[in-house]
Amino acid sequence: MVEEKSQPEEKNVAMAIVAYILFFVPLLTEARKDPFVKYHVKQGLILFVATFILCVLTWIPIAGPIIFLFGGIILFILWLIGVLNAAASKKESLPLIGKFGERFKI
């Protein structure tokens, strides 16, 4: 017998996508109870933390702009992967940093 995976509701998919833009917004709605949304909120939060760290690293003289350029490209790609995963109703960790996000308790 094939077990059928339950798909998240369309509004929860939208909230999962929003989690990559402003990670805290889904926590202010009824969608915060949905495990799918919580998962993507955690991924969005770790992406936000990584972006903050990247911004701090830009203060390094000479190397800062280079770090920002390459780090910004990498973070943009990770953001795009997260949004596409949420839109496709997938619960996949972001490469490189996603496992850290799973440690957060929300």
N, C-alpha and C positions, 0 to 999 in steps of 0.2 A: 504494500500500500504506500503510495506516495504522499508524503506529508506536505500540505500546502502552506507556504509562508504567508503570513498576514502582511498585507501592504499597508503602510501608514496612510491616514486620511490626507486628502489633497491640501487641506489647510495646514496640516502638520508638516507636509513637505515644504510648503511655502515658509513656515516658521524655521525649518531647518536651514533653508537657504538664507533667510534673514540673519541667522546665527553667525554667518561668516562675514556679515557686514557690520552688525552691532550685536555682539554675542549676548548682551544682557536683555535685549528686547523680548525674546521668547520666554524669558523667565518672568516677565511681567504679565503674561497672558495665561490662559487656561492650558495652552500647549505644553507648559512646563512639566506636566504630569506624564507626558508621553515619553517612553524610553528612547524612541527614535530622535525626538527633538533634543532631549538631554544629551544624547551622544554627540550630536552635531554642535550643541552649545559648548561642550567640553573641547571639541576640536577647534571651534572658533576662538575659544578662550586661549588655548595654547598658541594659536596663530597670532593672536593679539600680543601675548607675552613675548613671542619671538620677534615681532615687529618692534616692540618697545626696546628689547635688548639691542636690536639692530640700530635703532635711533641713538642709543647711548654710545654704541661703538663708533658712530660717525664723528664723535668728538676727538677721536684719535687723530693727531696731526698727520698729514700726508696720506696715511693709509685709510683714514675715515671715508673719504669719498669713494675710494675703490671698493671698500667693504660694502658701502651703501649701494653702489651700483650692482654688484654681483648678488649681494644678499637680497636686495629689492627684487631682482629678477626671480630669484629662487622662491621668495615668499609669494610673489604674484602667481607663480606657477602652482605652488601649494594651495593658494586661495582658490584658484580656478579648479583644481582637482577636487577640493572640498565642495565647492558649489555644484559641480557636475555630479559628484557622488550623491549629494542631497537631492538634487533634481531627479536623479535616477532611482531614488528610494534605496540607496545602498548604505550600509554601515561599514565603511572601510576606513581604516586609519590613514591619516596623511603620511606620506613617506617622510622619513627622517625624524619628525617631531610628534607624530600622532600618538605614539605609545605614552608620551608624557601626559597628554590630555586625558587619557583614560584613568589616570590616577586621581583626578579631581573628584571630590564629592559634592554633588549639586543636589 
